Amino acid sequence: MKCPYCGYEEDKVIDSRPTDEGERIRRRRECLKCQKRFTTYEVIESLPIIVVKKDKSREQFDRNKLFNSMLRACEKRTVSLEALDQAVDAIENALQNTLDREVPSMQIGELAMEQLKKLDQVAYVRFASVYRQFRDINTFMDELNKLLSDKK
């Protein structure tokens, strides 16, 4: 950290406090050369995730959009909002932990299906039917058979 007064690169931290509900840390620093004090703020840097859709268009990842689509699949099921929120957290963490800043929408859909499969199999099939665009009863039955064979 460079001193804003003399440009010296070494300082000591005198005080640290969380601000903005823990979103940032305020630090009071003192330059080791000129002894002047200054304040810095630290913020967690999160790089945006860009979703590449089937039509090759790009948009920023929207956690709420994912949550709502999974919530729709869980309607009238016994899945708690907390469990659903944790599943979305897991998906978002998996995306943040990849080195790719651009992620195909198909990858997000697959991650969502993995999480729903753990939570509720009916919600999983509902989500899969929309996501995979089942065209007839045979493709629907194929997915159900896969689910049954995985269970065994």
C-alpha positions in Angstrom: 0.0 0.0 0.0 1.5 3.3 -1.0 1.3 6.3 1.3 -0.9 8.9 -0.3 1.3 11.7 1.1 4.9 10.6 0.4 4.5 7.4 -1.8 6.4 5.2 0.6 5.3 1.6 0.3 5.5 0.4 3.9 3.0 1.1 6.6 1.5 -0.4 9.7 -2.2 -1.1 10.5 -3.3 0.8 13.6 -7.0 -0.3 13.6 -9.3 -2.6 11.6 -13.1 -2.6 11.7 -15.8 -4.2 9.6 -18.2 -1.9 7.9 -21.3 -2.2 5.7 -22.6 -5.3 7.5 -19.2 -7.1 7.2 -19.0 -6.5 3.4 -15.9 -4.3 3.8 -13.0 -3.8 6.2 -11.9 -0.3 7.2 -8.2 0.0 8.1 -6.4 2.9 9.7 -2.8 2.9 8.6 0.3 4.9 9.5 3.2 5.4 7.0 6.5 4.2 8.5 8.3 7.1 6.7 6.3 10.3 7.2 4.1 9.0 10.1 0.9 10.4 8.5 -2.2 8.4 8.9 -4.7 7.3 6.2 -7.7 5.0 5.8 -8.1 2.2 3.4 -11.1 -0.1 2.6 -10.9 -3.7 1.6 -13.6 -5.4 -0.4 -13.9 -8.9 -1.5 -13.4 -8.9 -5.3 -15.8 -11.1 -7.1 -15.4 -11.5 -10.9 -18.6 -11.6 -12.8 -19.6 -14.9 -14.4 -20.9 -14.6 -17.9 -23.4 -17.1 -19.1 -23.2 -18.2 -22.8 -26.7 -19.1 -23.9 -27.6 -21.6 -26.6 -28.0 -18.8 -29.2 -24.5 -17.7 -28.3 -25.7 -14.5 -26.6 -24.1 -13.6 -23.3 -25.5 -12.3 -20.1 -24.3 -11.9 -16.5 -25.1 -14.8 -14.2 -28.2 -14.1 -12.2 -28.5 -16.0 -9.0 -32.2 -15.1 -8.6 -33.0 -16.4 -12.0 -31.5 -19.8 -11.1 -33.2 -19.8 -7.7 -36.6 -19.0 -9.2 -36.3 -21.7 -11.9 -35.4 -24.3 -9.3 -38.1 -23.0 -7.0 -40.7 -23.5 -9.8 -39.6 -27.1 -10.1 -40.0 -27.6 -6.3 -43.6 -26.2 -6.2 -45.8 -28.2 -3.9 -42.9 -30.4 -2.8 -41.3 -30.7 0.6 -38.1 -28.9 -0.3 -37.4 -26.1 2.1 -36.3 -22.6 0.9 -33.1 -23.0 3.0 -32.2 -26.3 1.3 -32.9 -24.7 -2.1 -30.8 -21.6 -1.2 -27.9 -23.9 -0.2 -28.2 -25.8 -3.5 -27.9 -22.5 -5.4 -25.0 -21.5 -3.2 -23.3 -24.7 -4.1 -23.8 -24.1 -7.8 -22.6 -20.5 -7.5 -19.5 -21.6 -5.6 -18.8 -24.3 -8.2 -19.0 -21.6 -10.9 -16.8 -19.2 -9.0 -14.2 -21.9 -8.4 -13.8 -22.6 -12.1 -11.1 -20.6 -13.9 -13.6 -19.9 -16.7 -15.3 -16.5 -16.6 -17.7 -17.6 -19.4 -19.8 -20.6 -18.6 -22.3 -22.3 -21.0 -25.9 -22.3 -19.8 -25.9 -26.1 -20.3 -23.3 -26.4 -17.6 -25.4 -24.4 -15.1 -28.5 -26.5 -16.0 -26.5 -29.8 -15.4 -25.3 -28.4 -12.0 -28.9 -27.5 -11.1 -30.2 -31.0 -12.0 -27.5 -32.6 -9.9 -28.5 -30.5 -6.9 -32.3 -31.1 -7.5 -31.6 -34.9 -7.8 -30.2 -34.8 -4.3 -33.1 -32.7 -2.9 -36.2 -34.2 -4.6 -36.6 -36.5 -7.5 -39.9 -35.2 -8.6 -38.4 -31.6 -8.7 -35.5 -33.1 -10.7 -37.8 -34.6 -13.3 -39.8 -31.4 -13.6 -36.7 -29.3 -14.1 -35.2 -31.8 -16.5 -38.4 -31.9 -18.6 -38.2 -28.2 -19.2 -34.4 -28.0 -19.4 -34.0 -30.9 -21.8 -37.2 -30.0 -23.7 -38.8 -33.4 -23.6 -40.7 -33.7 -26.9 -42.7 -36.8 -26.2 -43.5 -39.4 -23.5 -40.7 -41.7 -24.6 -38.0 -39.2 -23.8 -39.7 -38.5 -20.5 -39.8 -42.3 -19.8 -36.1 -42.6 -20.7 -35.2 -40.0 -18.1 -37.4 -41.7 -15.5 -35.7 -45.1 -16.3 -32.3 -43.5 -15.9 -33.4 -42.2 -12.5 -34.7 -45.6 -11.4 -31.5 -47.3 -12.6 -29.3 -44.8 -10.6 -31.4 -45.5 -7.5 -30.6 -49.2 -7.7 
